[in-house]
């Protein structure tokens, strides 16, 4: 399992977050759980859901079991 804390307040941080997500998806086994949290989730959740359909996207850490 991987948990990625994203940032989306500035364009550079948003690009870095997206790059990290892609990198983690390439490194993790196909059946691994990758979870996204952080401000990019709140700012542009729809983009993340379209671009990375197989990820678990949560808005608050309390949503983790």
PDBQT receptor file of N, H, CA, C and O in Angstrom, charges set to zero:
ATOM      1  N   UNK A   1       0.841  -1.166   0.000  1.00  0.00    +0.000 N 
ATOM      2  CA  UNK A   1       0.000   0.000   0.000  1.00  0.00    +0.000 C 
ATOM      3  C   UNK A   1       0.891   1.235   0.000  1.00  0.00    +0.000 C 
ATOM      4  O   UNK A   1       1.932   1.270   0.656  1.00  0.00    +0.000 OA
ATOM      5  N   UNK A   2       0.460   2.246  -0.749  1.00  0.00    +0.000 N 
ATOM      6  H   UNK A   2      -0.386   2.217  -1.282  1.00  0.00    +0.000 HD
ATOM      7  CA  UNK A   2       1.157   3.526  -0.770  1.00  0.00    +0.000 C 
ATOM      8  C   UNK A   2       0.136   4.624  -0.529  1.00  0.00    +0.000 C 
ATOM      9  O   UNK A   2      -0.961   4.596  -1.087  1.00  0.00    +0.000 OA
ATOM     10  N   UNK A   3       0.500   5.591   0.305  1.00  0.00    +0.000 N 
ATOM     11  H   UNK A   3       1.392   5.614   0.758  1.00  0.00    +0.000 HD
ATOM     12  CA  UNK A   3      -0.333   6.765   0.550  1.00  0.00    +0.000 C 
ATOM     13  C   UNK A   3       0.436   7.973   0.036  1.00  0.00    +0.000 C 
ATOM     14  O   UNK A   3       1.567   8.222   0.453  1.00  0.00    +0.000 OA
ATOM     15  N   UNK A   4      -0.174   8.713  -0.860  1.00  0.00    +0.000 N 
ATOM     16  H   UNK A   4      -1.093   8.512  -1.199  1.00  0.00    +0.000 HD
ATOM     17  CA  UNK A   4       0.477   9.878  -1.462  1.00  0.00    +0.000 C 
ATOM     18  C   UNK A   4      -0.253  11.129  -1.003  1.00  0.00    +0.000 C 
ATOM     19  O   UNK A   4      -1.449  11.290  -1.245  1.00  0.00    +0.000 OA
ATOM     20  N   UNK A   5       0.482  12.011  -0.340  1.00  0.00    +0.000 N 
ATOM     21  H   UNK A   5       1.454  11.880  -0.143  1.00  0.00    +0.000 HD
ATOM     22  CA  UNK A   5      -0.057  13.295   0.084  1.00  0.00    +0.000 C 
ATOM     23  C   UNK A   5       0.200  14.299  -1.034  1.00  0.00    +0.000 C 
ATOM     24  O   UNK A   5       1.347  14.653  -1.307  1.00  0.00    +0.000 OA
ATOM     25  N   UNK A   6      -0.863  14.753  -1.672  1.00  0.00    +0.000 N 
ATOM     26  H   UNK A   6      -1.794  14.465  -1.450  1.00  0.00    +0.000 HD
ATOM     27  CA  UNK A   6      -0.747  15.621  -2.835  1.00  0.00    +0.000 C 
ATOM     28  C   UNK A   6      -0.826  17.092  -2.449  1.00  0.00    +0.000 C 
ATOM     29  O   UNK A   6      -1.294  17.444  -1.366  1.00  0.00    +0.000 OA
ATOM     30  N   UNK A   7      -0.359  17.938  -3.355  1.00  0.00    +0.000 N 
ATOM     31  H   UNK A   7       0.022  17.652  -4.235  1.00  0.00    +0.000 HD
ATOM     32  CA  UNK A   7      -0.453  19.389  -3.186  1.00  0.00    +0.000 C 
ATOM     33  C   UNK A   7      -0.919  19.976  -4.513  1.00  0.00    +0.000 C 
ATOM     34  O   UNK A   7      -0.497  19.529  -5.579  1.00  0.00    +0.000 OA
ATOM     35  N   UNK A   8      -1.783  20.971  -4.445  1.00  0.00    +0.000 N 
ATOM     36  H   UNK A   8      -2.126  21.334  -3.579  1.00  0.00    +0.000 HD
ATOM     37  CA  UNK A   8      -2.290  21.555  -5.672  1.00  0.00    +0.000 C 
ATOM     38  C   UNK A   8      -2.414  23.059  -5.637  1.00  0.00    +0.000 C 
ATOM     39  O   UNK A   8      -3.079  23.640  -6.495  1.00  0.00    +0.000 OA
ATOM     40  N   UNK A   9      -1.788  23.711  -4.662  1.00  0.00    +0.000 N 
ATOM     41  H   UNK A   9      -1.248  23.239  -3.965  1.00  0.00    +0.000 HD
ATOM     42  CA  UNK A   9      -1.922  25.160  -4.539  1.00  0.00    +0.000 C 
ATOM     43  C   UNK A   9      -1.173  25.931  -5.620  1.00  0.00    +0.000 C 
ATOM     44  O   UNK A   9      -1.629  26.990  -6.051  1.00  0.00    +0.000 OA
ATOM     45  N   UNK A  10      -0.040  25.418  -6.058  1.00  0.00    +0.000 N 
ATOM     46  H   UNK A  10       0.331  24.558  -5.708  1.00  0.00    +0.000 HD
ATOM     47  CA  UNK A  10       0.702  26.064  -7.139  1.00  0.00    +0.000 C 
ATOM     48  C   UNK A  10       0.950  25.036  -8.235  1.00  0.00    +0.000 C 
ATOM     49  O   UNK A  10       1.006  23.834  -7.974  1.00  0.00    +0.000 OA
ATOM     50  N   UNK A  11       1.097  25.521  -9.460  1.00  0.00    +0.000 N 
ATOM     51  H   UNK A  11       1.052  26.497  -9.672  1.00  0.00    +0.000 HD
ATOM     52  CA  UNK A  11       1.229  24.623 -10.613  1.00  0.00    +0.000 C 
ATOM     53  C   UNK A  11       2.398  23.650 -10.484  1.00  0.00    +0.000 C 
ATOM     54  O   UNK A  11       2.267  22.479 -10.841  1.00  0.00    +0.000 OA
ATOM     55  N   UNK A  12       3.531  24.115  -9.981  1.00  0.00    +0.000 N 
ATOM     56  H   UNK A  12       3.638  25.066  -9.691  1.00  0.00    +0.000 HD
ATOM     57  CA  UNK A  12       4.700  23.241  -9.849  1.00  0.00    +0.000 C 
ATOM     58  C   UNK A  12       4.399  22.097  -8.888  1.00  0.00    +0.000 C 
ATOM     59  O   UNK A  12       4.757  20.950  -9.158  1.00  0.00    +0.000 OA
ATOM     60  N   UNK A  13       3.751  22.396  -7.783  1.00  0.00    +0.000 N 
ATOM     61  H   UNK A  13       3.460  23.327  -7.563  1.00  0.00    +0.000 HD
ATOM     62  CA  UNK A  13       3.411  21.357  -6.808  1.00  0.00    +0.000 C 
ATOM     63  C   UNK A  13       2.400  20.380  -7.395  1.00  0.00    +0.000 C 
ATOM     64  O   UNK A  13       2.499  19.175  -7.161  1.00  0.00    +0.000 OA
ATOM     65  N   UNK A  14       1.439  20.879  -8.149  1.00  0.00    +0.000 N 
ATOM     66  H   UNK A  14       1.358  21.857  -8.339  1.00  0.00    +0.000 HD
ATOM     67  CA  UNK A  14       0.446  20.017  -8.789  1.00  0.00    +0.000 C 
ATOM     68  C   UNK A  14       1.124  19.069  -9.778  1.00  0.00    +0.000 C 
ATOM     69  O   UNK A  14       0.825  17.875  -9.801  1.00  0.00    +0.000 OA
ATOM     70  N   UNK A  15       2.040  19.605 -10.599  1.00  0.00    +0.000 N 
ATOM     71  H   UNK A  15       2.282  20.575 -10.581  1.00  0.00    +0.000 HD
ATOM     72  CA  UNK A  15       2.771  18.771 -11.558  1.00  0.00    +0.000 C 
ATOM     73  C   UNK A  15       3.623  17.729 -10.837  1.00  0.00    +0.000 C 
ATOM     74  O   UNK A  15       3.707  16.582 -11.275  1.00  0.00    +0.000 OA
ATOM     75  N   UNK A  16       4.251  18.127  -9.737  1.00  0.00    +0.000 N 
ATOM     76  H   UNK A  16       4.183  19.060  -9.382  1.00  0.00    +0.000 HD
ATOM     77  CA  UNK A  16       5.057  17.178  -8.952  1.00  0.00    +0.000 C 
ATOM     78  C   UNK A  16       4.191  16.068  -8.370  1.00  0.00    +0.000 C 
ATOM     79  O   UNK A  16       4.591  14.903  -8.368  1.00  0.00    +0.000 OA
ATOM     80  N   UNK A  17       3.020  16.418  -7.880  1.00  0.00    +0.000 N 
ATOM     81  H   UNK A  17       2.695  17.364  -7.881  1.00  0.00    +0.000 HD
ATOM     82  CA  UNK A  17       2.111  15.414  -7.318  1.00  0.00    +0.000 C 
ATOM     83  C   UNK A  17       1.684  14.416  -8.386  1.00  0.00    +0.000 C 
ATOM     84  O   UNK A  17       1.698  13.207  -8.151  1.00  0.00    +0.000 OA
ATOM     85  N   UNK A  18       1.306  14.914  -9.551  1.00  0.00    +0.000 N 
ATOM     86  H   UNK A  18       1.294  15.895  -9.742  1.00  0.00    +0.000 HD
ATOM     87  CA  UNK A  18       0.875  14.037 -10.640  1.00  0.00    +0.000 C 
ATOM     88  C   UNK A  18       2.026  13.146 -11.091  1.00  0.00    +0.000 C 
ATOM     89  O   UNK A  18       1.825  11.964 -11.368  1.00  0.00    +0.000 OA
ATOM     90  N   UNK A  19       3.223  13.704 -11.167  1.00  0.00    +0.000 N 
ATOM     91  H   UNK A  19       3.386  14.665 -10.942  1.00  0.00    +0.000 HD
ATOM     92  CA  UNK A  19       4.398  12.925 -11.533  1.00  0.00    +0.000 C 
ATOM     93  C   UNK A  19       4.671  11.827 -10.500  1.00  0.00    +0.000 C 
ATOM     94  O   UNK A  19       4.995  10.697 -10.864  1.00  0.00    +0.000 OA
ATOM     95  N   UNK A  20       4.543  12.156  -9.230  1.00  0.00    +0.000 N 
ATOM     96  H   UNK A  20       4.279  13.074  -8.933  1.00  0.00    +0.000 HD
ATOM     97  CA  UNK A  20       4.747  11.172  -8.167  1.00  0.00    +0.000 C 
ATOM     98  C   UNK A  20       3.715  10.052  -8.237  1.00  0.00    +0.000 C 
ATOM     99  O   UNK A  20       4.047   8.882  -8.043  1.00  0.00    +0.000 OA
ATOM    100  N   UNK A  21       2.476  10.408  -8.511  1.00  0.00    +0.000 N 
ATOM    101  H   UNK A  21       2.206  11.358  -8.669  1.00  0.00    +0.000 HD
ATOM    102  CA  UNK A  21       1.412   9.396  -8.640  1.00  0.00    +0.000 C 
ATOM    103  C   UNK A  21       1.756   8.428  -9.766  1.00  0.00    +0.000 C 
ATOM    104  O   UNK A  21       1.680   7.212  -9.592  1.00  0.00    +0.000 OA
ATOM    105  N   UNK A  22       2.136   8.971 -10.925  1.00  0.00    +0.000 N 
ATOM    106  H   UNK A  22       2.198   9.959 -11.067  1.00  0.00    +0.000 HD
ATOM    107  CA  UNK A  22       2.507   8.121 -12.064  1.00  0.00    +0.000 C 
ATOM    108  C   UNK A  22       3.681   7.221 -11.716  1.00  0.00    +0.000 C 
ATOM    109  O   UNK A  22       3.675   6.035 -12.045  1.00  0.00    +0.000 OA
ATOM    110  N   UNK A  23       4.688   7.777 -11.053  1.00  0.00    +0.000 N 
ATOM    111  H   UNK A  23       4.693   8.741 -10.786  1.00  0.00    +0.000 HD
ATOM    112  CA  UNK A  23       5.862   7.015 -10.665  1.00  0.00    +0.000 C 
ATOM    113  C   UNK A  23       5.492   5.877  -9.707  1.00  0.00    +0.000 C 
ATOM    114  O   UNK A  23       5.957   4.749  -9.865  1.00  0.00    +0.000 OA
ATOM    115  N   UNK A  24       4.658   6.182  -8.720  1.00  0.00    +0.000 N 
ATOM    116  H   UNK A  24       4.280   7.099  -8.592  1.00  0.00    +0.000 HD
ATOM    117  CA  UNK A  24       4.249   5.149  -7.757  1.00  0.00    +0.000 C 
ATOM    118  C   UNK A  24       3.452   4.040  -8.440  1.00  0.00    +0.000 C 
ATOM    119  O   UNK A  24       3.617   2.864  -8.117  1.00  0.00    +0.000 OA
ATOM    120  N   UNK A  25       2.601   4.411  -9.370  1.00  0.00    +0.000 N 
ATOM    121  H   UNK A  25       2.467   5.367  -9.633  1.00  0.00    +0.000 HD
ATOM    122  CA  UNK A  25       1.824   3.399 -10.085  1.00  0.00    +0.000 C 
ATOM    123  C   UNK A  25       2.730   2.489 -10.910  1.00  0.00    +0.000 C 
ATOM    124  O   UNK A  25       2.441   1.302 -11.061  1.00  0.00    +0.000 OA
ATOM    125  N   UNK A  26       3.805   3.026 -11.437  1.00  0.00    +0.000 N 
ATOM    126  H   UNK A  26       4.039   3.991 -11.315  1.00  0.00    +0.000 HD
ATOM    127  CA  UNK A  26       4.759   2.215 -12.195  1.00  0.00    +0.000 C 
ATOM    128  C   UNK A  26       5.594   1.324 -11.287  1.00  0.00    +0.000 C 
ATOM    129  O   UNK A  26       5.978   0.225 -11.689  1.00  0.00    +0.000 OA
ATOM    130  N   UNK A  27       5.880   1.773 -10.080  1.00  0.00    +0.000 N 
ATOM    131  H   UNK A  27       5.569   2.666  -9.754  1.00  0.00    +0.000 HD
ATOM    132  CA  UNK A  27       6.729   1.025  -9.153  1.00  0.00    +0.000 C 
ATOM    133  C   UNK A  27       5.975  -0.034  -8.352  1.00  0.00    +0.000 C 
ATOM    134  O   UNK A  27       6.529  -1.083  -8.022  1.00  0.00    +0.000 OA
ATOM    135  N   UNK A  28       4.719   0.243  -8.043  1.00  0.00    +0.000 N 
ATOM    136  H   UNK A  28       4.269   1.095  -8.311  1.00  0.00    +0.000 HD
ATOM    137  CA  UNK A  28       3.937  -0.667  -7.201  1.00  0.00    +0.000 C 
ATOM    138  C   UNK A  28       3.464  -1.872  -8.014  1.00  0.00    +0.000 C 
ATOM    139  O   UNK A  28       3.240  -1.768  -9.220  1.00  0.00    +0.000 OA
ATOM    140  N   UNK A  29       3.315  -3.000  -7.349  1.00  0.00    +0.000 N 
ATOM    141  H   UNK A  29       3.497  -3.084  -6.369  1.00  0.00    +0.000 HD
ATOM    142  CA  UNK A  29       2.711  -4.149  -8.032  1.00  0.00    +0.000 C 
ATOM    143  C   UNK A  29       1.312  -3.783  -8.521  1.00  0.00    +0.000 C 
ATOM    144  O   UNK A  29       0.666  -2.892  -7.969  1.00  0.00    +0.000 OA
ATOM    145  N   UNK A  30       0.857  -4.464  -9.543  1.00  0.00    +0.000 N 
ATOM    146  H   UNK A  30       1.381  -5.187  -9.992  1.00  0.00    +0.000 HD
ATOM    147  CA  UNK A  30      -0.425  -4.142 -10.176  1.00  0.00    +0.000 C 
ATOM    148  C   UNK A  30      -1.594  -4.180  -9.187  1.00  0.00    +0.000 C 
ATOM    149  O   UNK A  30      -2.537  -3.400  -9.319  1.00  0.00    +0.000 OA
ATOM    150  N   UNK A  31      -1.542  -5.063  -8.215  1.00  0.00    +0.000 N 
ATOM    151  H   UNK A  31      -0.776  -5.697  -8.108  1.00  0.00    +0.000 HD
ATOM    152  CA  UNK A  31      -2.659  -5.213  -7.278  1.00  0.00    +0.000 C 
ATOM    153  C   UNK A  31      -2.475  -4.391  -5.998  1.00  0.00    +0.000 C 
ATOM    154  O   UNK A  31      -3.258  -4.550  -5.062  1.00  0.00    +0.000 OA
ATOM    155  N   UNK A  32      -1.476  -3.527  -5.933  1.00  0.00    +0.000 N 
ATOM    156  H   UNK A  32      -0.841  -3.398  -6.694  1.00  0.00    +0.000 HD
ATOM    157  CA  UNK A  32      -1.230  -2.716  -4.749  1.00  0.00    +0.000 C 
ATOM    158  C   UNK A  32      -2.294  -1.621  -4.621  1.00  0.00    +0.000 C 
ATOM    159  O   UNK A  32      -2.850  -1.152  -5.614  1.00  0.00    +0.000 OA
ATOM    160  N   UNK A  33      -2.556  -1.234  -3.393  1.00  0.00    +0.000 N 
ATOM    161  H   UNK A  33      -2.104  -1.615  -2.586  1.00  0.00    +0.000 HD
ATOM    162  CA  UNK A  33      -3.487  -0.151  -3.123  1.00  0.00    +0.000 C 
ATOM    163  C   UNK A  33      -2.714   1.162  -3.044  1.00  0.00    +0.000 C 
ATOM    164  O   UNK A  33      -1.770   1.290  -2.263  1.00  0.00    +0.000 OA
ATOM    165  N   UNK A  34      -3.119   2.132  -3.854  1.00  0.00    +0.000 N 
ATOM    166  H   UNK A  34      -3.885   2.028  -4.488  1.00  0.00    +0.000 HD
ATOM    167  CA  UNK A  34      -2.517   3.454  -3.829  1.00  0.00    +0.000 C 
ATOM    168  C   UNK A  34      -3.615   4.432  -3.426  1.00  0.00    +0.000 C 
ATOM    169  O   UNK A  34      -4.668   4.503  -4.060  1.00  0.00    +0.000 OA
ATOM    170  N   UNK A  35      -3.351   5.180  -2.364  1.00  0.00    +0.000 N 
ATOM    171  H   UNK A  35      -2.496   5.122  -1.849  1.00  0.00    +0.000 HD
ATOM    172  CA  UNK A  35      -4.339   6.092  -1.806  1.00  0.00    +0.000 C 
ATOM    173  C   UNK A  35      -3.847   7.530  -1.964  1.00  0.00    +0.000 C 
ATOM    174  O   UNK A  35      -2.697   7.839  -1.651  1.00  0.00    +0.000 OA
ATOM    175  N   UNK A  36      -4.724   8.400  -2.450  1.00  0.00    +0.000 N 
ATOM    176  H   UNK A  36      -5.658   8.149  -2.705  1.00  0.00    +0.000 HD
ATOM    177  CA  UNK A  36      -4.392   9.814  -2.580  1.00  0.00    +0.000 C 
ATOM    178  C   UNK A  36      -5.112  10.614  -1.499  1.00  0.00    +0.000 C 
ATOM    179  O   UNK A  36      -6.303  10.428  -1.254  1.00  0.00    +0.000 OA
ATOM    180  N   UNK A  37      -4.359  11.511  -0.858  1.00  0.00    +0.000 N 
ATOM    181  H   UNK A  37      -3.391  11.663  -1.058  1.00  0.00    +0.000 HD
ATOM    182  CA  UNK A  37      -4.927  12.457   0.094  1.00  0.00    +0.000 C 
ATOM    183  C   UNK A  37      -4.313  13.821  -0.202  1.00  0.00    +0.000 C 
ATOM    184  O   UNK A  37      -3.452  13.924  -1.076  1.00  0.00    +0.000 OA
ATOM    185  N   UNK A  38      -4.724  14.848   0.490  1.00  0.00    +0.000 N 
ATOM    186  H   UNK A  38      -5.423  14.764   1.200  1.00  0.00    +0.000 HD
ATOM    187  CA  UNK A  38      -4.101  16.157   0.362  1.00  0.00    +0.000 C 
ATOM    188  C   UNK A  38      -4.953  17.169  -0.378  1.00  0.00    +0.000 C 
ATOM    189  O   UNK A  38      -6.071  16.877  -0.803  1.00  0.00    +0.000 OA
ATOM    190  N   UNK A  39      -4.406  18.355  -0.521  1.00  0.00    +0.000 N 
ATOM    191  H   UNK A  39      -3.498  18.592  -0.176  1.00  0.00    +0.000 HD
ATOM    192  CA  UNK A  39      -5.195  19.456  -1.060  1.00  0.00    +0.000 C 
ATOM    193  C   UNK A  39      -5.542  19.291  -2.536  1.00  0.00    +0.000 C 
ATOM    194  O   UNK A  39      -6.583  19.783  -2.971  1.00  0.00    +0.000 OA
ATOM    195  N   UNK A  40      -4.714  18.621  -3.312  1.00  0.00    +0.000 N 
ATOM    196  H   UNK A  40      -3.869  18.220  -2.959  1.00  0.00    +0.000 HD
ATOM    197  CA  UNK A  40      -5.046  18.421  -4.723  1.00  0.00    +0.000 C 
ATOM    198  C   UNK A  40      -6.323  17.605  -4.859  1.00  0.00    +0.000 C 
ATOM    199  O   UNK A  40      -7.096  17.805  -5.796  1.00  0.00    +0.000 OA
ATOM    200  N   UNK A  41      -6.543  16.694  -3.933  1.00  0.00    +0.000 N 
ATOM    201  H   UNK A  41      -5.915  16.531  -3.172  1.00  0.00    +0.000 HD
ATOM    202  CA  UNK A  41      -7.780  15.907  -3.930  1.00  0.00    +0.000 C 
ATOM    203  C   UNK A  41      -8.983  16.838  -3.770  1.00  0.00    +0.000 C 
ATOM    204  O   UNK A  41      -9.993  16.680  -4.456  1.00  0.00    +0.000 OA
ATOM    205  N   UNK A  42      -8.868  17.802  -2.868  1.00  0.00    +0.000 N 
ATOM    206  H   UNK A  42      -8.048  17.930  -2.311  1.00  0.00    +0.000 HD
ATOM    207  CA  UNK A  42      -9.974  18.732  -2.633  1.00  0.00    +0.000 C 
ATOM    208  C   UNK A  42     -10.117  19.748  -3.765  1.00  0.00    +0.000 C 
ATOM    209  O   UNK A  42     -11.230  20.171  -4.079  1.00  0.00    +0.000 OA
ATOM    210  N   UNK A  43      -9.013  20.136  -4.371  1.00  0.00    +0.000 N 
ATOM    211  H   UNK A  43      -8.109  19.792  -4.115  1.00  0.00    +0.000 HD
ATOM    212  CA  UNK A  43      -9.032  21.167  -5.409  1.00  0.00    +0.000 C 
ATOM    213  C   UNK A  43      -9.502  20.612  -6.754  1.00  0.00    +0.000 C 
ATOM    214  O   UNK A  43     -10.289  21.258  -7.447  1.00  0.00    +0.000 OA
ATOM    215  N   UNK A  44      -9.023  19.413  -7.132  1.00  0.00    +0.000 N 
ATOM    216  H   UNK A  44      -8.384  18.888  -6.569  1.00  0.00    +0.000 HD
ATOM    217  CA  UNK A  44      -9.298  18.889  -8.475  1.00  0.00    +0.000 C 
ATOM    218  C   UNK A  44      -9.530  17.384  -8.455  1.00  0.00    +0.000 C 
ATOM    219  O   UNK A  44      -8.884  16.635  -9.188  1.00  0.00    +0.000 OA
ATOM    220  N   UNK A  45     -10.445  16.957  -7.621  1.00  0.00    +0.000 N 
ATOM    221  H   UNK A  45     -10.970  17.565  -7.025  1.00  0.00    +0.000 HD
ATOM    222  CA  UNK A  45     -10.745  15.533  -7.481  1.00  0.00    +0.000 C 
ATOM    223  C   UNK A  45     -11.196  14.911  -8.807  1.00  0.00    +0.000 C 
ATOM    224  O   UNK A  45     -10.785  13.799  -9.138  1.00  0.00    +0.000 OA
ATOM    225  N   UNK A  46     -12.028  15.613  -9.558  1.00  0.00    +0.000 N 
ATOM    226  H   UNK A  46     -12.362  16.517  -9.289  1.00  0.00    +0.000 HD
ATOM    227  CA  UNK A  46     -12.543  15.063 -10.815  1.00  0.00    +0.000 C 
ATOM    228  C   UNK A  46     -11.417  14.749 -11.797  1.00  0.00    +0.000 C 
ATOM    229  O   UNK A  46     -11.451  13.716 -12.465  1.00  0.00    +0.000 OA
ATOM    230  N   UNK A  47     -10.425  15.627 -11.892  1.00  0.00    +0.000 N 
ATOM    231  H   UNK A  47     -10.398  16.467 -11.350  1.00  0.00    +0.000 HD
ATOM    232  CA  UNK A  47      -9.291  15.376 -12.779  1.00  0.00    +0.000 C 
ATOM    233  C   UNK A  47      -8.555  14.117 -12.344  1.00  0.00    +0.000 C 
ATOM    234  O   UNK A  47      -8.200  13.282 -13.176  1.00  0.00    +0.000 OA
ATOM    235  N   UNK A  48      -8.325  13.979 -11.040  1.00  0.00    +0.000 N 
ATOM    236  H   UNK A  48      -8.613  14.657 -10.364  1.00  0.00    +0.000 HD
ATOM    237  CA  UNK A  48      -7.618  12.805 -10.522  1.00  0.00    +0.000 C 
ATOM    238  C   UNK A  48      -8.403  11.523 -10.787  1.00  0.00    +0.000 C 
ATOM    239  O   UNK A  48      -7.827  10.501 -11.159  1.00  0.00    +0.000 OA
ATOM    240  N   UNK A  49      -9.720  11.582 -10.594  1.00  0.00    +0.000 N 
ATOM    241  H   UNK A  49     -10.188  12.413 -10.292  1.00  0.00    +0.000 HD
ATOM    242  CA  UNK A  49     -10.559  10.395 -10.835  1.00  0.00    +0.000 C 
ATOM    243  C   UNK A  49     -10.547   9.995 -12.299  1.00  0.00    +0.000 C 
ATOM    244  O   UNK A  49     -10.563   8.804 -12.608  1.00  0.00    +0.000 OA
ATOM    245  N   UNK A  50     -10.519  10.954 -13.203  1.00  0.00    +0.000 N 
ATOM    246  H   UNK A  50     -10.506  11.922 -12.952  1.00  0.00    +0.000 HD
ATOM    247  CA  UNK A  50     -10.477  10.645 -14.630  1.00  0.00    +0.000 C 
ATOM    248  C   UNK A  50      -9.111  10.120 -15.054  1.00  0.00    +0.000 C 
ATOM    249  O   UNK A  50      -9.016   9.163 -15.822  1.00  0.00    +0.000 OA
ATOM    250  N   UNK A  51      -8.053  10.755 -14.547  1.00  0.00    +0.000 N 
ATOM    251  H   UNK A  51      -8.130  11.533 -13.923  1.00  0.00    +0.000 HD
ATOM    252  CA  UNK A  51      -6.691  10.415 -14.956  1.00  0.00    +0.000 C 
ATOM    253  C   UNK A  51      -6.199   9.109 -14.320  1.00  0.00    +0.000 C 
ATOM    254  O   UNK A  51      -5.447   8.356 -14.940  1.00  0.00    +0.000 OA
ATOM    255  N   UNK A  52      -6.628   8.848 -13.084  1.00  0.00    +0.000 N 
ATOM    256  H   UNK A  52      -7.239   9.459 -12.580  1.00  0.00    +0.000 HD
ATOM    257  CA  UNK A  52      -6.149   7.686 -12.327  1.00  0.00    +0.000 C 
ATOM    258  C   UNK A  52      -7.351   6.926 -11.761  1.00  0.00    +0.000 C 
ATOM    259  O   UNK A  52      -7.637   7.007 -10.567  1.00  0.00    +0.000 OA
ATOM    260  N   UNK A  53      -8.040   6.198 -12.614  1.00  0.00    +0.000 N 
ATOM    261  H   UNK A  53      -7.807   6.132 -13.584  1.00  0.00    +0.000 HD
ATOM    262  CA  UNK A  53      -9.302   5.567 -12.232  1.00  0.00    +0.000 C 
ATOM    263  C   UNK A  53      -9.175   4.469 -11.171  1.00  0.00    +0.000 C 
ATOM    264  O   UNK A  53     -10.143   4.205 -10.457  1.00  0.00    +0.000 OA
ATOM    265  N   UNK A  54      -8.031   3.835 -11.051  1.00  0.00    +0.000 N 
ATOM    266  H   UNK A  54      -7.246   4.049 -11.631  1.00  0.00    +0.000 HD
ATOM    267  CA  UNK A  54      -7.895   2.702 -10.145  1.00  0.00    +0.000 C 
ATOM    268  C   UNK A  54      -7.427   3.086  -8.741  1.00  0.00    +0.000 C 
ATOM    269  O   UNK A  54      -7.156   2.206  -7.924  1.00  0.00    +0.000 OA
ATOM    270  N   UNK A  55      -7.330   4.366  -8.452  1.00  0.00    +0.000 N 
ATOM    271  H   UNK A  55      -7.550   5.081  -9.115  1.00  0.00    +0.000 HD
ATOM    272  CA  UNK A  55      -6.820   4.795  -7.156  1.00  0.00    +0.000 C 
ATOM    273  C   UNK A  55      -7.942   4.999  -6.153  1.00  0.00    +0.000 C 
ATOM    274  O   UNK A  55      -9.092   5.239  -6.521  1.00  0.00    +0.000 OA
ATOM    275  N   UNK A  56      -7.589   4.899  -4.890  1.00  0.00    +0.000 N 
ATOM    276  H   UNK A  56      -6.655   4.703  -4.591  1.00  0.00    +0.000 HD
ATOM    277  CA  UNK A  56      -8.509   5.235  -3.809  1.00  0.00    +0.000 C 
ATOM    278  C   UNK A  56      -8.224   6.688  -3.452  1.00  0.00    +0.000 C 
ATOM    279  O   UNK A  56      -7.096   7.041  -3.106  1.00  0.00    +0.000 OA
ATOM    280  N   UNK A  57      -9.235   7.515  -3.538  1.00  0.00    +0.000 N 
ATOM    281  H   UNK A  57     -10.151   7.229  -3.819  1.00  0.00    +0.000 HD
ATOM    282  CA  UNK A  57      -9.055   8.938  -3.267  1.00  0.00    +0.000 C 
ATOM    283  C   UNK A  57      -9.877   9.298  -2.037  1.00  0.00    +0.000 C 
ATOM    284  O   UNK A  57     -11.089   9.083  -2.004  1.00  0.00    +0.000 OA
ATOM    285  N   UNK A  58      -9.208   9.850  -1.025  1.00  0.00    +0.000 N 
ATOM    286  H   UNK A  58      -8.223  10.025  -1.052  1.00  0.00    +0.000 HD
ATOM    287  CA  UNK A  58      -9.910  10.243   0.204  1.00  0.00    +0.000 C 
ATOM    288  C   UNK A  58      -9.579  11.697   0.521  1.00  0.00    +0.000 C 
ATOM    289  O   UNK A  58      -8.540  12.212   0.107  1.00  0.00    +0.000 OA
ATOM    290  N   UNK A  59     -10.460  12.345   1.252  1.00  0.00    +0.000 N 
ATOM    291  H   UNK A  59     -11.303  11.927   1.589  1.00  0.00    +0.000 HD
ATOM    292  CA  UNK A  59     -10.249  13.739   1.588  1.00  0.00    +0.000 C 
ATOM    293  C   UNK A  59      -9.684  13.924   2.999  1.00  0.00    +0.000 C 
ATOM    294  O   UNK A  59      -9.062  14.947   3.284  1.00  0.00    +0.000 OA
ATOM    295  N   UNK A  60      -9.893  12.959   3.869  1.00  0.00    +0.000 N 
ATOM    296  H   UNK A  60     -10.399  12.128   3.638  1.00  0.00    +0.000 HD
ATOM    297  CA  UNK A  60      -9.435  13.091   5.252  1.00  0.00    +0.000 C 
ATOM    298  C   UNK A  60      -8.816  11.774   5.726  1.00  0.00    +0.000 C 
ATOM    299  O   UNK A  60      -9.318  10.697   5.405  1.00  0.00    +0.000 OA
ATOM    300  N   UNK A  61      -7.741  11.862   6.479  1.00  0.00    +0.000 N 
ATOM    301  H   UNK A  61      -7.333  12.737   6.740  1.00  0.00    +0.000 HD
ATOM    302  CA  UNK A  61      -7.083  10.662   6.995  1.00  0.00    +0.000 C 
ATOM    303  C   UNK A  61      -8.028   9.798   7.814  1.00  0.00    +0.000 C 
ATOM    304  O   UNK A  61      -7.847   8.583   7.882  1.00  0.00    +0.000 OA
ATOM    305  N   UNK A  62      -9.024  10.399   8.430  1.00  0.00    +0.000 N 
ATOM    306  H   UNK A  62      -9.171  11.387   8.375  1.00  0.00    +0.000 HD
ATOM    307  CA  UNK A  62      -9.963   9.633   9.234  1.00  0.00    +0.000 C 
ATOM    308  C   UNK A  62     -10.741   8.615   8.416  1.00  0.00    +0.000 C 
ATOM    309  O   UNK A  62     -11.324   7.685   8.972  1.00  0.00    +0.000 OA
ATOM    310  N   UNK A  63     -10.752   8.783   7.099  1.00  0.00    +0.000 N 
ATOM    311  H   UNK A  63     -10.278   9.539   6.646  1.00  0.00    +0.000 HD
ATOM    312  CA  UNK A  63     -11.450   7.851   6.215  1.00  0.00    +0.000 C 
ATOM    313  C   UNK A  63     -10.673   6.541   6.029  1.00  0.00    +0.000 C 
ATOM    314  O   UNK A  63     -11.220   5.556   5.533  1.00  0.00    +0.000 OA
ATOM    315  N   UNK A  64      -9.401   6.537   6.428  1.00  0.00    +0.000 N 
ATOM    316  H   UNK A  64      -8.957   7.337   6.831  1.00  0.00    +0.000 HD
ATOM    317  CA  UNK A  64      -8.613   5.302   6.354  1.00  0.00    +0.000 C 
ATOM    318  C   UNK A  64      -9.043   4.383   7.476  1.00  0.00    +0.000 C 
ATOM    319  O   UNK A  64      -9.312   4.832   8.590  1.00  0.00    +0.000 OA
ATOM    320  N   UNK A  65      -9.107   3.123   7.188  1.00  0.00    +0.000 N 
ATOM    321  H   UNK A  65      -8.889   2.758   6.283  1.00  0.00    +0.000 HD
ATOM    322  CA  UNK A  65      -9.489   2.139   8.193  1.00  0.00    +0.000 C 
ATOM    323  C   UNK A  65      -8.325   1.785   9.071  1.00  0.00    +0.000 C 
ATOM    324  O   UNK A  65      -8.463   0.966   9.979  1.00  0.00    +0.000 OA
TER     325      UNK A  65
